[in-house]
């Protein structure tokens, strides 16, 4: 039978001629893209499992899944207490000491504050800026900005003095040195309210962000010597 007749018969009756077609033996190709033998692959897998157990701090008895990965990571973070009880005791004592110190002094980790003393007398107002150790940087009263005698008392002189001090702090470069500021009031004169208005106003926009604490050191007498008699006019 010629090749032409064979191809024509195959097209006409494919189901009949399917058995007469030559079969190509299937090639058993194992891992065509790998050059490693199965034994080398098994050794590599064992090495990977051993490294994983070391990283997760697992023993050979827990490698089968007796302990979850979460517990292993927790042991890595917290530390193995059974291996080093003395070190854990020292670290816990140090942590307790630090916590106690923070409760006693919550601002221990911050820079010591500068102090702005506001002395509000009924006849005058004096503002004094000091370093944390108490050394004065600047001290100005109402008499130094043009007010004399009875004109030094009142709301307006204290307001002008407070605005002048705020501008002087900025012009002399004290803001570069001040990290935290503590305002200390003394007295109940009219200058107290004037200073607060200036600090919360436009003149104190560069200063009020540094204020970390406001205290009152007004002296109050309990008993003691007899006070002067109150002045009466008329």
Secondary structure, DSSP 8 states (H G I E B T S, - for coil): --HHHHHHHHHH-HHHHTTTS----------TT--S-HHHHHHHHHHHHHHHHHHTT--TTTTTTTS-HHHHHHHHHH--TTT-HHHHHHHHHHHHHHHHHHHH-TTTTS---EEEEEEE-SS-EEEEEE-TTS-EEEEEEGGGGT--GGGGSSHHHHHHHHHHHHHHHHHTTGGGT-S-EEEEEE--SHHHHHHHHHHHSSTTTTTGGGEEEEEE------S-S---------
